[in-house]
Amino acid sequence: MRLRNWIAVVVSVLLLVAVGIVGVLVNRSALRAADTVHRADSQALAVNNATLAGSMQLLSAKELSEFASGRPFTLAPGQAADRKILEAYVKKSALFPYGAALTSLDGKLLNATRRNPLPDADDPGYGVMRDQLLAGKPGFSPVMSVTDAKGVPVAVQAVAVPIAVEGAPVALLIGYQKLADTTLQAYTSKLKSAAHTTLIVDPVGVTGISSDPRRIGSQVDPAIVAAARANATGGAFAEYELDGVEMIAIVVTGDVLPGGWSYVRTQTTASFDGAVHRRSQTINLTLLAMLLIGAVGISILGYRTQVQRRRADEKFQALFQHAPDMVAVLDADGRLSYSSPSAASVLHFPPGSLQGSSVFELVHPEDRPRMMEAFGRLFDDKDSVLRLQTRVLNAAGNATWFEFTASNQMHNPALNGIVINARDVSETRAFQERLAHEAQHDALTGLPNRRRMQDALGSSLRQEPVAVLFVDLDGFKPVNDAHGHEAGDELLRQVADRLGSCVREQDVLSRVGGDEFVVLMPGITNREDADAMSARVRLAVERPFYVQGSEVVIGASVGVHVANAADDPDQALRAADHAMYEIKHLGGGRNAAIPEQRHLVHVGRHRAEA
């Protein structure tokens, strides 16, 4: 019998080693999957930021085009009236304060502002820009370098649109931007991080925009240029070395940014995937330790387990009548004198490891006092039965809801303890919690509803200030009327997804009405930060949507109110709602947003200079 017992121990150890090997292989597979997910998430984030950057660039071309179509130019070389129009435009423009010029279609200079030095007429950037215009796209030059009055090089970008007379282009209007002072540079500076650097580079790899302003005008690594030229619209990875350090960059180009420009986020390879790999090594070491402990434990307990088998079998036969699911027996001290094999497997404990442990140590700490009180009454009452639901901790420390039926069998010689029958009721509890969740969330978008938002606003205002943004969609009803309610519902879901990509992790985004959304920004005291979020929301909503195969363009009116701590939540919400209706009366978000955008550009410029 001893030989058979030790054979069983050896087999158990071998099986444990096999499980450990499988665990290592599974961990390696999980590491590869985690790397894949990490890269996919990084690509998605890069494409989203690149799309936003491209939208901001196209807005500059739109402003220039509107100005070109609304001003009568003589287009005569050196005409003072044309220069006066250009000077007036540059003076008031938020996007092209650096300068502007008029040229013929073949590039000959007709007129230009004299406020700042402009790129030479033979700069190759003009040719790149004209080629884009011939292709029917807005003209965006690569980085062009000029020298200011102090002899300092300045990185400039030119944006060109055609001037048409009777529907035919006759000349070009060119606006110049000092890249270090643009709105896009101010936004990119906010993405500054010690872990990575964000760049927007031109087709030849010269940096025009950077979260580190010192890199404006510098050349990126050839590997990044090669990835950009591969037309990686969905994002591509470029790996290279910088001063002996392995680097990795995510490059997004193609149609996402105009003019062949590319969005780049670069960082060290170690910082990019180090956390995932370190966690994998920790898991492998943990598995090895568990193997060693398990092998020693099995060897020590093997013989004792065999000696007690016959007695355990007798108990099992007695307990089987009381065990619809998991079965256990408690002694007078509340310790497990027996637990069925199902108890260990359901709770993911090693077989036999629960023997002798206190049942109350397995109960969730919040439920433990109630459980101890109930079992105290049960011990004092012969033949009594106790039924209750409580949370039980498994081997990983996770809680699962169980329904207990406990009977006092202390007088039964075969049992001599409290018999517990336990059934997993987590699905029932989950269903109840799901009903509670649905009561506080919007069924269409999955966002918190008005009730949940008001609870969150009231809770936040008891502790800290909260910026409240009340968002109402402009032009939603015509879309709903023209395409039907199903299209309207799909549009609302897409709007919810876009707004979700704008807000911070700690913010609360909710749908409070038909086409009304509310964003809560806890901890925000600066109106400029709230206005910046308002601008992001408008830009996100104003990008075209594709609903049931059709392109749909809408807007958003965003009312902003910064509520102080202890303010009345209903009053704060009404203030944001009132601010939104004032914007509605001004013609909606697209018309009312212009002064706010200038304010943000002004603030962003001061931050960049600081």
C-alpha positions as CSV (number, residue, x, y, z in Angstrom):
1,M,0.0,0.0,0.0
2,R,2.9,2.4,0.7
3,L,4.3,1.9,-2.8
4,R,1.0,2.7,-4.3
5,N,0.7,5.8,-2.1
6,W,4.1,7.1,-3.2
7,I,3.3,6.3,-6.8
8,A,0.3,8.5,-6.5
9,V,2.4,11.3,-4.9
10,V,5.0,11.1,-7.7
11,V,2.2,11.2,-10.4
12,S,0.7,14.2,-8.6
13,V,4.0,16.0,-8.6
14,L,4.5,15.2,-12.3
15,L,1.1,16.5,-13.1
16,L,1.8,19.6,-11.1
17,V,5.0,20.1,-13.1
18,A,3.0,19.6,-16.4
19,V,0.4,22.1,-15.3
20,G,3.3,24.6,-14.5
21,I,4.8,24.0,-18.0
22,V,1.3,24.6,-19.5
23,G,1.0,27.7,-17.4
24,V,4.3,29.1,-18.7
25,L,3.3,28.4,-22.3
26,V,-0.1,30.0,-21.7
27,N,1.7,33.0,-20.2
28,R,3.9,33.3,-23.3
29,S,0.8,33.2,-25.5
30,A,-0.9,35.8,-23.3
31,L,2.2,38.0,-23.6
32,R,2.0,37.9,-27.4
33,A,-1.7,38.6,-27.3
34,A,-1.1,41.5,-24.8
35,D,1.6,42.9,-27.2
36,T,-0.9,42.7,-30.1
37,V,-3.6,44.5,-28.1
38,H,-1.2,47.1,-26.8
39,R,0.0,47.9,-30.3
40,A,-3.6,48.0,-31.6
41,D,-4.6,50.4,-28.8
42,S,-1.6,52.6,-29.5
43,Q,-2.4,52.7,-33.2
44,A,-6.0,53.6,-32.5
45,L,-5.0,56.5,-30.2
46,A,-2.5,57.7,-32.8
47,V,-5.0,57.7,-35.6
48,N,-7.5,59.6,-33.4
49,N,-4.9,62.3,-32.6
50,A,-3.8,62.5,-36.2
51,T,-7.4,62.9,-37.4
52,L,-7.9,65.7,-34.9
53,A,-4.7,67.4,-36.1
54,G,-5.8,67.0,-39.7
55,S,-9.1,68.6,-38.9
56,M,-7.4,71.6,-37.3
57,Q,-5.2,72.0,-40.4
58,L,-8.2,71.8,-42.7
59,L,-9.9,74.5,-40.7
60,S,-7.1,76.9,-41.6
61,A,-7.6,76.2,-45.3
62,K,-11.3,76.7,-44.9
63,E,-10.8,80.2,-43.3
64,L,-8.4,81.2,-46.0
65,S,-10.9,80.0,-48.7
66,E,-13.8,81.9,-47.2
67,F,-11.6,85.1,-47.1
68,A,-10.5,84.6,-50.7
69,S,-14.1,84.2,-51.9
70,G,-15.3,87.3,-50.0
71,R,-12.7,89.9,-51.0
72,P,-12.5,91.6,-54.4
73,F,-8.8,91.8,-55.4
74,T,-7.5,93.7,-58.4
75,L,-4.7,91.1,-58.8
76,A,-2.5,93.8,-60.4
77,P,1.2,93.4,-59.4
78,G,2.1,95.7,-56.5
79,Q,-1.4,97.1,-56.2
80,A,-1.6,99.1,-52.9
81,A,-5.3,98.3,-52.5
82,D,-4.6,94.5,-52.5
83,R,-1.8,94.9,-50.0
84,K,-4.1,96.9,-47.7
85,I,-6.7,94.1,-47.8
86,L,-4.0,91.5,-47.1
87,E,-2.6,93.6,-44.2
88,A,-6.0,94.0,-42.7
89,Y,-6.7,90.3,-42.9
90,V,-3.4,89.3,-41.3
91,K,-4.0,91.8,-38.5
92,K,-7.3,90.2,-37.5
93,S,-6.7,86.6,-38.4
94,A,-6.2,84.1,-35.6
95,L,-4.8,81.4,-37.9
96,F,-2.5,83.5,-40.3
97,P,-1.1,86.4,-38.2
98,Y,2.3,85.9,-39.7
99,G,1.6,87.0,-43.3
100,A,-0.2,86.6,-46.6
101,A,0.5,86.9,-50.3
102,L,-1.1,86.9,-53.7
103,T,0.6,85.0,-56.6
104,S,-0.3,84.1,-60.1
105,L,-1.2,80.5,-61.0
106,D,2.4,79.9,-62.1
107,G,3.8,81.3,-58.9
108,K,4.8,84.9,-59.7
109,L,4.4,87.2,-56.7
110,L,1.6,89.8,-57.2
111,N,1.5,91.2,-53.7
112,A,2.4,90.4,-50.1
113,T,2.4,91.7,-46.5
114,R,5.6,93.2,-45.2
115,R,5.0,92.6,-41.5
116,N,7.3,89.5,-41.4
117,P,9.8,88.1,-43.8
118,L,8.2,85.5,-46.2
119,P,9.9,82.5,-47.9
120,D,11.7,83.2,-51.1
121,A,9.8,82.7,-54.3
122,D,12.1,79.9,-55.4
123,D,11.4,77.8,-52.2
124,P,10.5,74.3,-53.4
125,G,7.6,74.2,-50.9
126,Y,5.6,76.4,-53.3
127,G,5.9,73.8,-56.0
128,V,4.6,71.0,-53.6
129,M,1.7,73.3,-52.6
130,R,0.7,74.0,-56.3
131,D,0.8,70.3,-57.1
132,Q,-1.8,69.7,-54.4
133,L,-4.0,72.5,-55.7
134,L,-3.8,71.0,-59.2
135,A,-5.0,67.7,-57.7
136,G,-8.1,69.5,-56.3
137,K,-6.9,69.6,-52.7
138,P,-6.0,72.5,-50.4
139,G,-2.3,73.4,-50.8
140,F,-0.2,72.8,-47.7
141,S,3.6,73.4,-48.0
142,P,6.3,71.4,-46.2
143,V,8.3,73.3,-43.6
144,M,9.7,76.5,-45.1
145,S,12.6,78.3,-43.4
146,V,13.0,82.1,-43.2
147,T,15.3,84.3,-41.2
148,D,13.8,87.1,-39.0
149,A,15.2,90.5,-38.4
150,K,17.5,89.2,-35.7
151,G,19.0,86.5,-37.9
152,V,17.1,83.7,-36.2
153,P,15.7,80.9,-38.5
154,V,11.9,80.6,-38.3
155,A,9.9,77.5,-39.4
156,V,6.9,78.6,-41.5
157,Q,4.2,76.7,-43.3
158,A,2.2,78.1,-46.3
159,V,-1.4,77.3,-47.0
160,A,-2.8,78.2,-50.4
161,V,-6.3,78.4,-51.9
162,P,-7.3,79.5,-55.4
163,I,-9.0,82.8,-56.1
164,A,-11.7,82.3,-58.7
165,V,-13.4,84.7,-61.1
166,E,-16.6,83.5,-62.6
167,G,-15.8,80.0,-61.4
168,A,-12.3,79.8,-62.9
169,P,-9.1,80.1,-60.8
170,V,-7.1,83.1,-61.8
171,A,-4.6,83.5,-58.8
172,L,-3.6,82.0,-55.5
173,L,-4.1,83.4,-52.0
174,I,-1.4,82.2,-49.6
175,G,-1.5,82.4,-45.8
176,Y,1.6,81.9,-43.7
177,Q,1.8,80.4,-40.3
178,K,4.7,80.5,-37.9
179,L,4.6,76.9,-36.8
180,A,5.7,77.5,-33.2
181,D,2.7,79.9,-32.7
182,T,-0.1,77.8,-34.3
183,T,-3.1,76.4,-32.5
184,L,-2.0,72.9,-33.5
185,Q,1.3,73.5,-31.7
186,A,-0.5,74.8,-28.6
187,Y,-2.6,71.6,-28.6
188,T,0.3,69.3,-29.2
189,S,2.3,70.9,-26.4
190,K,-0.4,69.7,-24.0
191,L,0.4,66.1,-25.0
192,K,3.9,66.5,-23.6
193,S,4.9,63.4,-21.6
194,A,8.1,62.1,-20.1
195,A,7.4,58.7,-21.7
196,H,7.0,59.8,-25.4
197,T,7.2,62.7,-27.8
198,T,4.5,63.7,-30.2
199,L,5.6,65.1,-33.6
200,I,3.9,66.3,-36.8
201,V,6.4,66.2,-39.7
202,D,6.3,67.2,-43.3
203,P,6.7,64.9,-46.3
204,V,10.5,65.0,-46.2
205,G,10.7,64.4,-42.5
206,V,11.2,67.9,-41.1
207,T,9.4,68.5,-37.8
208,G,6.8,71.2,-38.0
209,I,4.9,70.6,-34.7
210,S,6.2,68.9,-31.6
211,S,5.2,68.4,-27.9
212,D,8.9,69.4,-27.4
213,P,9.1,72.9,-29.1
214,R,12.8,72.6,-29.3
215,R,12.5,69.9,-32.0
216,I,10.6,72.2,-34.5
217,G,12.7,72.3,-37.7
218,S,14.7,69.2,-36.9
219,Q,14.9,66.1,-39.1
220,V,13.4,62.8,-38.0
221,D,15.0,59.4,-38.4
222,P,14.9,57.9,-42.0
223,A,13.0,54.9,-40.7
224,I,10.1,57.3,-39.7
225,V,10.2,58.9,-43.2
226,A,10.1,55.5,-44.8
227,A,7.1,54.5,-42.8
228,A,5.3,57.7,-43.7
229,R,6.0,57.2,-47.4
230,A,4.4,53.8,-47.1
231,N,1.0,55.7,-46.8
232,A,0.2,54.2,-43.4
233,T,-3.3,55.6,-43.0
234,G,-4.1,53.1,-40.2
235,G,-0.8,53.7,-38.5
236,A,2.5,51.9,-38.8
237,F,5.4,51.2,-36.5
238,A,9.0,52.3,-37.3
239,E,11.9,50.9,-35.2
240,Y,15.3,52.6,-35.1
241,E,18.2,53.5,-32.8
242,L,18.9,56.9,-31.4
243,D,22.3,57.3,-29.7
244,G,22.5,53.6,-29.1
245,V,18.9,53.4,-27.6
246,E,16.3,51.3,-29.3
247,M,13.3,53.5,-30.3
248,I,9.8,52.8,-31.7
249,A,7.5,55.3,-33.4
250,I,3.9,55.1,-34.5
251,V,3.4,56.9,-37.8
252,V,0.1,57.9,-39.3
253,T,-0.2,59.6,-42.7
254,G,-2.2,59.0,-45.9
255,D,-5.5,60.9,-46.1
256,V,-5.6,61.6,-42.3
257,L,-3.5,64.7,-42.5
258,P,-3.4,67.0,-45.6
259,G,-0.4,67.9,-47.7
260,G,1.5,64.6,-47.1
261,W,2.2,65.5,-43.4
262,S,2.4,62.7,-40.8
263,Y,1.6,62.3,-37.2
264,V,4.4,60.6,-35.2
265,R,4.6,59.4,-31.6
266,T,8.0,58.2,-30.6
267,Q,9.5,56.7,-27.4
268,T,12.0,54.1,-26.3
269,T,11.1,50.5,-26.9
270,A,11.7,49.7,-23.3
271,S,9.1,52.2,-22.1
272,F,6.7,51.1,-24.8
273,D,6.4,47.4,-23.9
274,G,8.4,47.2,-20.6
275,A,5.4,47.0,-18.2
276,V,3.8,44.1,-20.1
277,H,7.0,42.1,-20.2
278,R,7.9,42.7,-16.6
279,R,4.5,41.4,-15.6
280,S,5.0,38.2,-17.6
281,Q,8.3,37.5,-15.9
282,T,6.6,38.0,-12.5
283,I,3.9,35.5,-13.5
284,N,6.6,32.9,-14.5
285,L,8.4,33.3,-11.2
286,T,5.2,32.9,-9.3
287,L,4.3,29.8,-11.2
288,L,7.8,28.3,-10.4
289,A,7.3,29.1,-6.7
290,M,3.8,27.6,-6.7
291,L,5.3,24.5,-8.3
292,L,7.9,24.1,-5.7
293,I,5.4,24.7,-2.8
294,G,2.9,22.4,-4.4
295,A,5.4,19.6,-4.9
296,V,6.6,19.8,-1.3
297,G,3.0,20.0,0.0
298,I,1.9,17.0,-2.0
299,S,4.9,15.0,-0.7
300,I,4.2,15.8,2.9
301,L,0.4,15.3,2.8
302,G,0.4,12.3,0.4
303,Y,0.7,9.6,3.0
304,R,-1.6,11.3,5.5
305,T,-4.2,11.7,2.8
306,Q,-4.2,8.0,2.1
307,V,-4.5,7.0,5.8
308,Q,-7.6,9.3,6.2
309,R,-9.2,8.2,2.9
310,R,-11.5,5.6,4.4
311,R,-12.7,7.9,7.2
312,A,-13.3,10.7,4.6
313,D,-15.3,8.2,2.4
314,E,-17.6,7.4,5.3
315,K,-18.2,11.1,6.0
316,F,-18.8,11.7,2.3
317,Q,-21.5,9.1,2.2
318,A,-23.2,10.7,5.2
319,L,-22.9,14.2,3.8
320,F,-24.1,13.3,0.3
321,Q,-27.7,13.4,1.4
322,H,-27.3,17.1,2.4
323,A,-25.2,18.3,-0.6
324,P,-27.1,19.7,-3.6
325,D,-24.1,21.7,-4.6
326,M,-21.1,22.4,-2.3
327,V,-21.0,20.7,1.0
328,A,-18.9,21.4,4.1
329,V,-18.9,20.5,7.8
330,L,-17.9,23.0,10.6
331,D,-16.7,22.0,14.0
332,A,-17.6,23.8,17.2
333,D,-14.9,26.5,16.5
334,G,-16.2,27.3,13.0
335,R,-13.4,25.5,11.2
336,L,-13.8,23.2,8.2
337,S,-13.6,19.6,9.4
338,Y,-14.7,18.5,5.9
339,S,-15.3,20.2,2.6
340,S,-16.5,18.4,-0.6
341,P,-14.2,18.3,-3.6
342,S,-16.6,20.7,-5.4
343,A,-16.0,23.4,-2.8
344,A,-12.3,23.5,-3.6
345,S,-12.8,23.4,-7.4
346,V,-15.5,26.1,-7.4
347,L,-13.4,28.4,-5.3
348,H,-10.1,27.4,-7.1
349,F,-8.3,26.2,-4.0
350,P,-6.0,23.2,-4.2
351,P,-7.8,20.0,-3.1
352,G,-7.8,19.5,0.7
353,S,-6.3,23.0,1.3
354,L,-9.5,24.2,3.0
355,Q,-9.3,21.5,5.7
356,G,-9.0,23.1,9.1
357,S,-9.4,26.7,8.0
358,S,-12.0,29.0,9.4
359,V,-15.1,29.4,7.3
360,F,-15.3,33.0,8.3
361,E,-11.9,33.8,6.7
362,L,-13.5,32.9,3.3
363,V,-16.4,35.3,3.8
364,H,-16.1,38.8,2.4
365,P,-15.0,41.2,5.2
366,E,-18.1,43.3,4.9
367,D,-20.4,40.3,5.3
368,R,-18.3,38.6,8.0
369,P,-19.9,40.2,11.2
370,R,-23.4,39.3,9.9
371,M,-22.3,35.7,9.1
372,M,-20.7,35.2,12.5
373,E,-23.8,36.5,14.3
374,A,-26.1,34.2,12.3
375,F,-23.9,31.1,12.9
376,G,-23.6,31.9,16.6
377,R,-27.4,31.7,16.9
378,L,-27.3,28.4,14.9
379,F,-24.9,26.7,17.3
380,D,-27.2,27.4,20.2
381,D,-30.3,26.0,18.6
382,K,-30.4,22.2,18.0
383,D,-31.8,21.1,14.7
384,S,-32.2,24.7,13.5
385,V,-31.7,25.7,9.9
386,L,-30.2,28.9,8.6
387,R,-30.6,30.4,5.1
388,L,-28.8,33.5,3.9
389,Q,-26.8,34.9,1.0
390,T,-23.2,36.2,1.3
391,R,-20.1,36.8,-0.6
392,V,-17.3,34.2,-0.5
393,L,-13.6,34.8,-1.5
394,N,-12.0,32.4,-3.9
395,A,-8.3,31.6,-4.0
396,A,-7.6,34.7,-6.1
397,G,-9.4,36.9,-3.5
398,N,-12.3,37.6,-5.8
399,A,-15.8,37.5,-4.3
400,T,-18.7,35.3,-5.5
401,W,-22.3,35.4,-4.2
402,F,-23.5,32.1,-2.6
403,E,-26.7,31.0,-1.0
404,F,-26.1,29.1,2.2
405,T,-28.4,26.5,3.8
406,A,-26.8,25.5,7.2
407,S,-28.2,22.9,9.6
408,N,-27.1,22.1,13.1
409,Q,-26.0,18.4,13.1
410,M,-23.8,18.6,16.2
411,H,-25.9,15.7,17.7
412,N,-25.3,13.4,14.7
413,P,-22.4,11.1,15.5
414,A,-21.5,10.6,11.8
415,L,-21.2,14.4,11.3
416,N,-20.7,16.1,14.6
417,G,-20.9,19.6,13.2
418,I,-22.8,22.2,11.2
419,V,-23.6,21.0,7.8
420,I,-23.5,23.6,5.1
421,N,-25.0,23.4,1.6
422,A,-23.9,26.3,-0.7
423,R,-25.1,27.2,-4.2
424,D,-23.6,29.8,-6.5
425,V,-26.2,32.5,-7.1
426,S,-23.8,35.0,-8.8
427,E,-25.8,34.9,-12.0
428,T,-29.0,35.8,-10.2
429,R,-27.2,38.7,-8.3
430,A,-25.6,39.8,-11.6
431,F,-29.1,39.9,-13.2
432,Q,-30.4,42.1,-10.3
433,E,-27.3,44.4,-10.6
434,R,-27.9,44.6,-14.4
435,L,-31.4,45.8,-13.8
436,A,-30.1,48.4,-11.4
437,H,-27.5,49.4,-14.0
438,E,-30.1,49.8,-16.7
439,A,-32.2,52.0,-14.4
440,Q,-29.3,54.5,-14.4
441,H,-28.0,54.2,-18.0
442,D,-29.3,55.2,-21.4
443,A,-30.4,52.1,-23.3
444,L,-29.4,53.5,-26.7
445,T,-25.8,54.8,-26.0
446,G,-25.0,52.9,-22.8
447,L,-24.0,56.3,-21.2
448,P,-25.2,57.3,-17.8
449,N,-28.7,58.8,-17.9
450,R,-29.9,62.1,-16.4
451,R,-30.6,60.5,-13.0
452,R,-27.1,59.0,-12.8
453,M,-25.6,62.3,-13.9
454,Q,-27.4,64.3,-11.3
455,D,-26.3,61.9,-8.6
456,A,-22.7,62.2,-9.8
457,L,-22.9,66.0,-10.0
458,G,-24.3,66.2,-6.5
459,S,-21.7,63.9,-5.1
460,S,-18.8,65.8,-6.8
461,L,-20.0,69.2,-5.7
462,R,-19.9,68.1,-2.1
463,Q,-16.1,67.8,-2.4
464,E,-14.7,69.9,-5.2
465,P,-15.6,72.3,-8.1
466,V,-17.1,70.8,-11.3
467,A,-17.1,72.1,-14.8
468,V,-20.5,71.4,-16.4
469,L,-20.7,71.2,-20.3
470,F,-24.3,71.1,-21.7
471,V,-24.1,69.8,-25.3
472,D,-27.0,70.1,-27.7
473,L,-26.6,68.8,-31.3
474,D,-27.2,71.4,-34.1
475,G,-29.0,70.0,-37.1
476,F,-30.0,66.6,-35.6
477,K,-33.7,66.9,-36.2
478,P,-33.3,67.4,-40.0
479,V,-31.1,64.3,-40.1
480,N,-33.7,62.4,-38.1
481,D,-36.6,63.6,-40.4
482,A,-34.7,62.9,-43.6
483,H,-33.2,59.5,-42.8
484,G,-35.5,58.1,-40.2
485,H,-35.3,57.3,-36.5
486,E,-33.0,54.3,-37.0
487,A,-30.4,56.6,-38.7
488,G,-31.0,59.1,-35.9
489,D,-30.3,56.5,-33.3
490,E,-27.1,55.4,-35.1
491,L,-26.0,59.0,-35.3
492,L,-26.5,59.4,-31.5
493,R,-24.4,56.3,-30.9
494,Q,-21.6,57.6,-33.0
495,V,-21.8,61.0,-31.3
496,A,-21.6,59.2,-27.9
497,D,-18.5,57.3,-29.1
498,R,-16.8,60.5,-30.3
499,L,-17.6,62.4,-27.1
500,G,-16.3,59.5,-25.1
501,S,-12.9,59.8,-26.9
502,C,-12.7,63.5,-25.9
503,V,-13.3,63.3,-22.2
504,R,-10.9,62.5,-19.5
505,E,-11.0,59.2,-17.5
506,Q,-12.4,60.9,-14.4
507,D,-15.0,62.9,-16.3
508,V,-18.7,61.8,-16.5
509,L,-20.3,61.8,-20.0
510,S,-24.1,61.3,-20.0
511,R,-27.1,61.5,-22.3
512,V,-29.8,63.5,-20.7
513,G,-32.3,63.9,-23.5
514,G,-33.0,63.2,-27.1
515,D,-29.9,64.9,-28.6
516,E,-28.6,66.4,-25.4
517,F,-25.5,65.3,-23.6
518,V,-23.8,66.6,-20.4
519,V,-20.1,66.4,-19.6
520,L,-19.0,66.7,-15.9
521,M,-15.3,67.6,-15.3
522,P,-14.6,67.2,-11.5
523,G,-11.8,69.3,-10.2
524,I,-11.8,71.9,-13.0
525,T,-11.6,75.5,-11.6
526,N,-10.1,77.2,-14.7
527,R,-12.7,78.4,-17.3
528,E,-10.0,78.1,-20.0
529,D,-9.7,74.3,-19.4
530,A,-13.5,74.0,-19.7
531,D,-13.5,76.0,-22.9
532,A,-10.7,73.9,-24.3
533,M,-12.9,70.8,-23.7
534,S,-15.8,72.6,-25.3
535,A,-13.7,73.2,-28.4
536,R,-12.7,69.6,-28.5
537,V,-16.3,68.5,-28.3
538,R,-17.3,70.9,-31.1
539,L,-14.5,69.7,-33.4
540,A,-15.3,66.1,-32.7
541,V,-19.0,66.6,-33.5
542,E,-18.4,68.8,-36.6
543,R,-16.4,66.1,-38.4
544,P,-18.6,64.3,-40.9
545,F,-20.5,61.2,-39.8
546,Y,-21.3,58.2,-42.1
547,V,-24.8,56.9,-41.3
548,Q,-26.4,54.1,-43.4
549,G,-24.1,54.9,-46.3
550,S,-24.7,58.7,-46.2
551,E,-22.4,61.5,-45.1
552,V,-24.0,63.5,-42.4
553,V,-22.7,66.9,-41.1
554,I,-24.0,68.3,-37.8
555,G,-22.7,70.7,-35.1
556,A,-22.9,71.2,-31.4
557,S,-23.9,74.1,-29.2
558,V,-21.9,73.7,-25.9
559,G,-22.9,75.6,-22.8
560,V,-20.2,75.9,-20.2
561,H,-20.5,76.6,-16.4
562,V,-17.8,76.2,-13.8
563,A,-19.6,75.4,-10.5
564,N,-17.8,75.9,-7.2
565,A,-17.8,73.2,-4.4
566,A,-21.0,73.2,-2.4
567,D,-23.0,74.9,-5.2
568,D,-26.5,73.7,-5.9
569,P,-26.3,70.9,-8.5
570,D,-29.7,71.8,-10.1
571,Q,-28.6,75.5,-10.4
572,A,-25.2,74.5,-11.9
573,L,-27.0,72.3,-14.5
574,R,-29.5,75.1,-15.3
575,A,-26.6,77.6,-15.7
576,A,-24.9,75.3,-18.3
577,D,-28.2,74.8,-20.0
578,H,-28.8,78.5,-20.2
579,A,-25.3,79.1,-21.6
580,M,-26.1,76.5,-24.3
581,Y,-29.3,78.2,-25.3
582,E,-27.5,81.5,-25.6
583,I,-25.2,79.9,-28.1
584,K,-28.2,78.4,-29.9
585,H,-29.6,81.9,-30.2
586,L,-26.4,83.1,-31.7
587,G,-26.8,80.6,-34.5
588,G,-25.4,77.4,-33.0
589,G,-21.9,76.1,-32.2
590,R,-20.3,76.8,-35.5
591,N,-21.2,80.6,-35.4
592,A,-20.7,81.1,-31.7
593,A,-17.5,79.2,-31.5
594,I,-15.3,81.7,-33.4
595,P,-14.6,84.1,-30.4
596,E,-14.1,81.1,-28.1
597,Q,-11.6,79.6,-30.6
598,R,-9.7,82.9,-30.7
599,H,-9.6,83.0,-26.9
600,L,-8.2,79.5,-26.8
601,V,-5.5,80.3,-29.4
602,H,-4.6,83.4,-27.4
603,V,-4.2,81.3,-24.3
604,G,-2.3,78.5,-26.1
605,R,0.1,81.1,-27.5
606,H,0.9,82.5,-24.1
607,R,1.5,79.0,-22.8
608,A,3.8,78.2,-25.6
609,E,5.8,81.4,-25.1
610,A,6.0,80.6,-21.3
